[in-house]
């Protein structure tokens, strides 16, 4: 039982039970041993140099900056998910990242797809070269025609100019035939034409002869 005149804390900071027992000191905020009490947070210094006062907290108190952030099950799932597919060696993955940029377009393609891509690039380059060659032949033919017209047909070189003009026309026709053969071959390679006819096979077989004839005519110019 408590004594009637019991006071938890006396004005002088000691507990009185009404008997002759020694007073129990009350913890003070400025006590040097306050940091040893788990119920107190010691004074801390602010960035501006001022000090925060020590404060009393409950047992088990966790500072706000140490409270773990809540994560739902989806966030936990994606965090626990591995970065690489199962069975993939990390060294091989790093090698794949260090590949040159020019190989980036062909990554993931099959061998046949890569071959088709190279064929398309080669045909495109050949068509550009043929277009430039045809433009040169056309320009040469026009210049020869202008020379023949300006000569009036009375020049002793008129016969030679006529032969050169005919040769230029043959070159133009040969290049046109070779371009048609290339288009036919491209359609066969891409599968657009399932099976070539007899005439188409004959046209393809004449390619080498046409190329040799074209080379001879170009050397004579």
Secondary structure, DSSP 8 states (H G I E B T S, - for coil): ---TT-BSS-TTSEEB-SSS---EE---TT-TTGGGSTTEE--EE-TTS-EE--EE--TT---GGGS-----HHHHHHHHS-SS-TT--HHHHHHHHTS-GGGTTTTT--HHHHHHHHHHHHHHHHHHHHHHHHHHHHHHHHHHHHHHHHHTT-STTHHHHHHHHHHHHHHHHHHHHHHHHHHHHHHHHHTSSSS--HHHHHHHHTHHHHHHHHHHHHHH-
